[in-house]
Amino acid sequence: MRTFLAIELPEQLHPIIRRQQQHLAGRLAIGNSIIRWTPPANVHLTLRFLGETAKEQQRILPHFLDVATQGQPPIALALRNVGCFPNFRSPSIVWAGVTGDLDRLQALYAQVEKAVQSAGFVAEQRAFRPHLTIGRIQRHTERHQLQQVGRVIQAYQQENAQSPLYEAGSQFTVSEITWFSSELRPTGAIYTPIGGFPLAAP
């Protein structure tokens, strides 16, 4: 079973994310054909992708996550500007960023990383870069189309650089980590919650 750990977003953010996707798609005549937009209900802030999770890991991981969330206070965050990975010249992921108490979010991530390693997962080699994946570029997209997408996203990012939030109502509070299973299908991934781990302030 493929699994990952993430922060779910409140439903109040779904229409904000949808509007942001529509704004970007509106600037790209080709946007809806080469970008697969993530349904807002499926958008989340991934803390740790675990991949294939053995039955023994499924059994012991909840204990370590309970320990990881103890003493972790709720975290105030908000949506902010957009960007893409790996760069504007050849984008593959369109993301929305977050702002707010990023130090506490980083501390929570560190505890989660310690928990998953205790459950037998290999240490994560990449730095934690909190973001929300709101779109994926289709494979085999032509280079000039990739560059066009990158230019549009870069321009939009620069235009909104002075405004940290999309709009009023984009603030949210992180009070729980959710453990998801992920089933890959031709129409897109299906995410199913299989566990929740509330943050418990000291």
N, C-alpha and C positions, 0 to 999 in steps of 0.2 A: 504494500500500500504506500503510495506517495503522499507525503504530508508536509505541512509547513506551519509556522507560527506567525501570527499577524495580529494587527489591531484592526478591528472592524470599525467602520465609519457609521455615525448616526444617519438615519434616513434623511434628516434635514439637509445633508450635504449633497444628496443625489441630484436634485435639480440644479445645484450650482455647478457640479461637475459636468452634467449634461450640457448646460449652457456654454461652458468653456470648450467642450468638444465641438459644439456647433459653431462657435466663433472661429475656431481654428479651421474646421472643415469649410466654412464659408469663404475663407481666404484662399482655399486651394480648390480649384476646379476639379482636380484629380484626387482630392483628399479622401472622399468616401470610397474610391475604388482601390486605393493602395494602402489605406490605413484601416486596420480593423479596430474600431473603437471598443473599449471595454465597457460592458454594461455598467452603469454607476453602482448597481447593487453588488457587483463583483469587485469593485475597487476597494482595496485595503492597503494598509501600510505593513509590508512584510518585515518581520523582525529576523526570521531565519528560515530559509528553505532547507528542508531536511531530506527530501528525496525519498527513496525506498526506505521504509521503516519496518524493521523486523519485529516479529511478535514480542520478543523479549524487550525490545526498546519501547514498544507500545505499552508494555506492562510497567516499566520502571520510570519512564519519562515523567508521568504526572507527579510523582513524588518530588523529583528534582525541580520541576517548575513551581510546585507549591512553595518550596524553599526559596526559589528565586524571587517570587513576588512578595514574600513577607518583608515588611519594612519599606516597601516601595510606595510612595504616595502617588495619588492621581496626578496626571500630567496634562497641563493646559497647552493645546496646540491650535493652529489655524492653517487653513489653506493659503498658499501664496503663489508665486509666479510659476510659469511652465518652463520646460526644457526638454532635452532629448539625450539619450545615450546611444552610442558612445561619444558622439560629437555632432556638430552641425553639418559637417561635410558628408557624413554617411550615417544618418540616424537609423536606428532600428526600434527604439522605444521612445514613446512620447510620455513625459511624466509631468505631474503636478507636484510642487514642493510643499513643504510644511515649515512653519515658523512657530516660535513660542519657546517653551522651556526645553530646548534641545539638549541641555546638559543632563537633565533628568532622564530624557529619552535615551541618551547615550549610556547612562548608568544602568537603565533597565536592560538595554541590549547586552551590556557586559554580563549581567547576571544570567540572562537567557543563554548566552553563549557558554557560560560556565556550566549551566544545567544540561545543555544538549551534549556537551563533551563528556559529562559525567555519565550520560546514558549511552555512551559508546560511539557518538558521531565524531567524524574527523573535524578538526578545527577549521573554521572559516578563514580563508586566506585573503578575501577582499575586505576593504574597509567598509564600515556601515555607512551608507548614504541614504538617509530616510527620504522616501519618495512614494508617490502613488502612480502606478502605471495606468494611464488613461487611454493608451492606444499603442498598437504594434504595427510596424511597417510590414507589409506583405513581402514574403520572400520573392526573389527574382525581379524585384522592382528595378527599373533601369536607373543608371547612375544619375542622369540629368533630372529624373523625378525625385531621387533622394536629395539631391542638392536643392531642388526647389522647396521640398518640405523643410529642409534645414534652414533655408533663408527665411521662410515664413515664420517658423518657430523662433528663430533668433530675433527677428524684427519685433514679434509680439512680446518677447521677453524684455527687450529693451524699452518698448513703449510702456510696459507695466512695472518697470524696475523701481519706481518711486512709490508704488502702491503695494504694500506687503500682503494685502488680502484681495481675493477676488471681489468680494462684496460683503456687506453686512450679513451676519449669520453664518460665516464660514468657520467660526471658532468651535472647538469641541474639546471634550475632556476624555482622556484615556484612563479608564478605570479597570480594564480587564485585557488579558491576552487570550486570544482564541486559537485553538489547535484545529487545523483543517486537514481533511483529506482532499486530494486533488485527482480527479479522473479526467484524463484527456480524451476528448471526442472530436470528430471532424468539425463540428459546429462550434467548438470552443471548450475550455476546461469547465468542469463542474466542481464547485467547492462545497464541501459539506462539513459543518462544524462537528467535531467529535469530542471537544473538551473546552472548558473555560477556566481561567485562573485569575481571579480578582486580585487587584493590587490592594495590599493591606498596609495602610500608613502606620508608622510606628506610634 
